[in-house]
Amino acid sequence: MRLASSAHTSRPWRIHEIAGDFQLEDVWALPTPGGPDDLPHLVEQIAGGAGKAPSPVYRALFAVRWQLGRVFGWDKDDGGLGGRVQTLRDRLPTDLRDAPRGPDVRSAPFTSVYQLHDEWAAEIANRTVHAVMHIGWVQDGTTGTYRGQMAVLVKPNGPFGAVYMLGIKPFRYVGVYPALLRAMGRQWQATADRRNSMA
């Protein structure tokens, strides 16, 4: 479920200190009910990229995107982290730099920035955009349980990047996020017994 921007901006996340020059693109409630200490399980699930891609539409959209990236050179190393832009890890205050970094995402080119008890941030950069996936762990006021919350923060690369983000918005809302959230919820439920046995 898509949430209001205030669901992210009203919370004292550490990402606000680091990515203040990024714009908040989306905030989503994740179908991952759990206890107060379950964020590491969600991070492991996202970073591990277990299971097949969520849907044929999802797979097709990403196949087209990666093909366009190859043709137009959007994803070359010199357009990404350490090339066109510096990693957000260079902005971290000492306490975050000394904290666990968290895992990189194996199924996509997201690099972890930091991981805390209730939040995890990973970044990606190419010739179109520098973006952050922020995963927070929040108490669900309606059920008293906890769940994940995903915010997407972006810094488009000039006018082209802004047009790119505008152009992909309908595809993200129709073909990407719904399939991704359904798959995430199914995988979360499928691993519930393992998480409970570790509690």
C-alpha positions as CSV (number, residue, x, y, z in Angstrom):
1,M,0.0,0.0,0.0
2,R,1.3,3.4,-0.9
3,L,1.6,5.8,2.0
4,A,1.7,9.6,2.4
5,S,5.1,11.2,2.4
6,S,4.7,12.1,6.0
7,A,4.9,8.3,6.9
8,H,8.6,8.7,6.1
9,T,9.4,12.4,6.7
10,S,7.8,12.5,10.2
11,R,10.1,9.8,11.6
12,P,13.6,10.5,13.0
13,W,15.4,8.3,10.4
14,R,19.1,8.8,10.2
15,I,18.8,8.9,6.4
16,H,17.4,12.5,6.7
17,E,20.9,13.6,7.9
18,I,22.6,12.0,4.9
19,A,20.3,12.4,1.9
20,G,18.8,15.8,2.6
21,D,19.4,16.8,-1.1
22,F,17.4,13.8,-2.4
23,Q,13.7,14.0,-3.2
24,L,11.2,11.6,-1.7
25,E,9.6,9.7,-4.6
26,D,7.5,7.0,-2.9
27,V,6.7,5.5,0.5
28,W,5.2,2.0,0.7
29,A,3.9,-0.2,3.6
30,L,5.4,-3.6,3.2
31,P,3.3,-6.8,3.8
32,T,5.9,-8.1,6.3
33,P,4.2,-8.3,9.8
34,G,6.6,-9.2,12.6
35,G,8.1,-8.4,15.9
36,P,10.2,-5.4,17.0
37,D,13.5,-7.1,16.2
38,D,12.7,-8.6,12.7
39,L,14.3,-6.0,10.5
40,P,17.4,-8.1,9.9
41,H,15.2,-10.9,8.5
42,L,13.7,-8.4,6.0
43,V,17.1,-7.1,5.0
44,E,18.3,-10.6,4.5
45,Q,15.3,-11.4,2.3
46,I,15.7,-8.3,0.2
47,A,19.5,-8.5,-0.1
48,G,19.4,-12.2,-0.8
49,G,17.0,-11.8,-3.7
50,A,15.7,-15.4,-3.2
51,G,13.0,-16.7,-5.5
52,K,12.2,-15.9,-9.1
53,A,11.1,-12.4,-10.3
54,P,7.6,-11.5,-9.2
55,S,5.7,-11.6,-12.5
56,P,6.2,-11.8,-16.3
57,V,5.3,-8.1,-16.6
58,Y,7.9,-7.2,-13.9
59,R,10.6,-9.4,-15.6
60,A,9.7,-7.8,-19.0
61,L,10.0,-4.3,-17.7
62,F,13.4,-4.9,-16.2
63,A,14.6,-6.7,-19.3
64,V,13.7,-3.7,-21.4
65,R,15.3,-1.3,-18.9
66,W,18.6,-3.2,-18.7
67,Q,18.7,-3.6,-22.5
68,L,18.2,0.2,-22.9
69,G,20.9,0.7,-20.4
70,R,23.3,-1.4,-22.5
71,V,22.4,0.4,-25.7
72,F,22.6,4.0,-24.3
73,G,25.4,3.3,-21.8
74,W,23.3,4.3,-18.8
75,D,24.9,1.7,-16.5
76,K,28.6,2.0,-17.2
77,D,30.9,2.1,-14.2
78,D,31.9,5.7,-14.8
79,G,28.3,6.8,-14.5
80,G,27.7,5.1,-11.1
81,L,29.1,5.2,-7.6
82,G,32.7,6.3,-7.4
83,G,32.4,7.6,-10.9
84,R,29.6,10.2,-11.6
85,V,28.7,10.4,-7.9
86,Q,30.3,9.7,-4.6
87,T,28.8,7.1,-2.3
88,L,26.6,8.3,0.5
89,R,29.0,6.4,2.8
90,D,31.3,9.4,2.4
91,R,28.7,11.5,4.2
92,L,28.1,9.2,7.2
93,P,28.8,10.6,10.6
94,T,31.3,8.6,12.7
95,D,28.8,6.6,14.6
96,L,27.1,5.3,11.4
97,R,30.4,4.8,9.6
98,D,31.4,2.5,12.6
99,A,28.1,0.7,12.7
100,P,27.4,-2.5,10.6
101,R,27.2,-1.6,6.9
102,G,24.7,-4.2,6.0
103,P,24.6,-6.5,2.9
104,D,24.6,-5.4,-0.7
105,V,21.7,-6.6,-2.8
106,R,22.7,-9.6,-4.9
107,S,19.9,-9.4,-7.5
108,A,20.3,-5.7,-8.3
109,P,23.1,-3.2,-8.2
110,F,22.2,-1.7,-4.8
111,T,25.1,-1.1,-2.4
112,S,24.4,-1.0,1.3
113,V,25.1,2.3,3.0
114,Y,24.3,1.4,6.7
115,Q,22.1,-0.8,8.8
116,L,20.7,-0.1,12.2
117,H,18.2,-1.9,14.4
118,D,15.2,-0.1,12.7
119,E,16.5,1.1,9.4
120,W,18.6,0.1,6.4
121,A,19.7,2.1,3.4
122,A,21.1,1.0,0.1
123,E,22.0,3.1,-2.9
124,I,22.3,2.8,-6.7
125,A,23.6,5.3,-9.2
126,N,23.8,5.4,-13.0
127,R,23.7,8.0,-15.7
128,T,20.0,8.7,-15.0
129,V,19.7,9.0,-11.3
130,H,21.3,8.5,-7.8
131,A,18.7,6.7,-5.7
132,V,18.3,5.3,-2.2
133,M,16.1,2.5,-1.1
134,H,15.4,3.1,2.6
135,I,13.8,0.3,4.6
136,G,12.4,1.2,8.0
137,W,10.9,-1.0,10.6
138,V,7.8,0.6,12.1
139,Q,5.1,-0.3,14.6
140,D,1.7,-0.8,12.8
141,G,-0.8,1.2,14.8
142,T,-3.7,-0.8,13.6
143,T,-2.4,-4.2,14.8
144,G,0.3,-3.5,17.3
145,T,2.8,-5.6,15.3
146,Y,5.7,-4.2,13.3
147,R,6.2,-4.2,9.6
148,G,8.6,-2.9,6.9
149,Q,8.2,0.4,5.2
150,M,10.1,1.3,2.0
151,A,10.9,4.8,0.9
152,V,12.5,5.6,-2.4
153,L,14.6,8.8,-2.5
154,V,16.1,10.1,-5.8
155,K,18.4,12.7,-7.2
156,P,17.9,12.8,-11.0
157,N,20.9,13.4,-13.1
158,G,19.9,16.8,-14.7
159,P,17.0,17.3,-17.0
160,F,17.4,14.0,-18.7
161,G,17.2,12.2,-15.3
162,A,14.1,14.1,-14.4
163,V,12.4,13.2,-17.6
164,Y,13.5,9.6,-17.2
165,M,11.9,9.4,-13.7
166,L,8.7,11.0,-14.9
167,G,8.6,8.5,-17.9
168,I,9.0,5.4,-15.7
169,K,6.5,6.5,-13.1
170,P,3.4,4.7,-14.6
171,F,5.4,1.5,-15.1
172,R,6.6,1.5,-11.5
173,Y,3.0,2.0,-10.2
174,V,1.3,-0.5,-12.5
175,G,3.9,-3.2,-13.2
176,V,6.7,-3.0,-10.7
177,Y,5.6,-2.1,-7.2
178,P,2.4,-4.2,-7.0
179,A,4.2,-7.3,-8.2
180,L,7.2,-6.6,-6.0
181,L,5.1,-6.2,-2.8
182,R,3.0,-9.3,-3.5
183,A,6.2,-11.4,-4.0
184,M,7.8,-9.9,-0.9
185,G,4.7,-10.7,1.2
186,R,4.6,-14.3,-0.1
187,Q,8.2,-14.9,0.6
188,W,7.9,-13.3,4.1
189,Q,5.0,-15.7,4.9
190,A,6.9,-18.6,3.5
191,T,9.8,-18.0,5.9
192,A,7.6,-17.3,9.0
193,D,8.3,-20.7,10.6
194,R,12.1,-20.2,10.3
195,R,11.9,-16.7,11.8
196,N,9.8,-18.0,14.7
197,S,12.1,-20.8,15.4
198,M,15.0,-18.3,15.7
199,A,13.1,-16.1,18.1
